Amino acid sequence: MASGVPVNNIQFPAAFEGLFQPSRYKCYWGGRGGAKSWALARALLLKAVAGQLRILCARELQTSIADSVHRLLSDQIQAMNLDPYFEVARNSIKSVTGSEFLFKGIRHSVQEIKSLEGVDICWVEEAQSVSAASWEILIPTIRKQSSEIWISFNPVEESDPTYQRFVLHPPPDAIVRKVGWEDNPWFPATLDAERRYMLELDLEAYEHIWGGHCRKISEAVIFAKRVSIEAFDTPDGARFFHGADWGFANDPTALVRCFIQDDCLYIDQEAFGYGVEIDETPQLFDSIPTARYWPIKADSSRPETISYMRRRGFNIMPAEKWEGSVEDGIAHLKGFRRIVIHQRCKHLQEERRLYSYKVDPKTREVLPIIVDKHNHGWDAIRYSLDGYIQRRGGMGVWAQLAS
């Protein structure tokens, strides 16, 4: 483990020494457990009590203050016993030295960000989701002499604009550092147990989640093509489809919401829960705000659960199944021009990478056999479109429009 570097009596992992050196860009990226957000938050707070700074905390999409790093900063103020030096308000944080933290979503606050003056440091958290257009707006806005742009993210795709701009082709005067769990001297035992378990279970997933490498989509992955991860706005008046898949043993219970627009399928909400008891299921479903107001199509294998949820006020009914319904459902989904998963739907993002056909272990040929794993969200999506998916390979109404 790396040794700590003392900064004002606060210990920092050695990997983050660059935070206290002058540089236009400071980019920290890598896998889970590297303490990136924690370290950047602490460094900014220490700088905010050492002088007067204007600090912008930005991300691609921020619909409320709850989406920002406001809570993280507030927690670190308490953890470092800095409460006497800060005033924490609902939408801002100020220090006794006159420093101010502002919180903005780039996509919906373009004019506000353009009009900001005198920003000393801009911290872009979860930067893997920031679009090329947003970077073109943000970078020239942070124009004060000696201003800095701090970036933290876990990479997703190699083609993502942030990875291309700051990792593969870093600009001049940039500190770019890959950090992971091995750079965190306070890496907790609980997370280490999770890390070791995934290392044994799924090496490819481990390399992405813990190793911090970009995802690699193999030819065996069912939805490898025409599926993207994006931040998008749900349109007013959308016709929602809700689908539910029930958990068994170690499998999760899942509720998914989607809608169709311009021959594309958009998945904008998910609710996943492991070990969810039947009386806990209504609370899980209520995490999707429209679940009680729109029809839900569910896995028909649990009629008692469907009956229970109906008695609890949900308009839920079983989806039809038939021999080959899984294959027909996949064919229907592949008929859309694109499938777009919202960046907040973390479970579906992982399933997108892992739901696959069987591969012959000797020849490595992809076989026409669907592996019944990593499919709970996809099953829920198929159930949600019950009535649109036709039997025996039919493309269905929406897929016909897309063809």
Buried (B, 14 or more C-beta within 10 A) or exposed (E): EBEBBEBEEBEBBEBBBBBBEEBBBBBBBBBBBBBBBBBBBBBBBBBBBEEEBBBBBBBBBBEEBEBBBBEBBBEBBEEBEBEEBBEBEEEEBBBEBEBBBBBBBBBBBBEEBEEBEEBBBBBBBBBBBBBEEBBEBBBEBBEBEEBBBBBBBBBBBEEBBBBEBBBEEEEEEBBBBBBBBBBBBEBEEEBEEBBEEBBEEBEBBBBBBBBBBBBEBBEBBBBBEBBEBBBBEBEEEBEBBBBBBBBEEEBBBBBBBBBBEEBBBBBBBBBBBEEBEBEEBBEBBBEBEEBBEBBBBBBBEBEEBBEBBEEBEBEBBBBEBEEEBBEBBBBBBBBBBBBBBBBBBEBBBBBBBBBBBEBEEEEEEBEEEBBEEBBBBBBBBBBBBBEBBBEEEBBBBBBEBBE
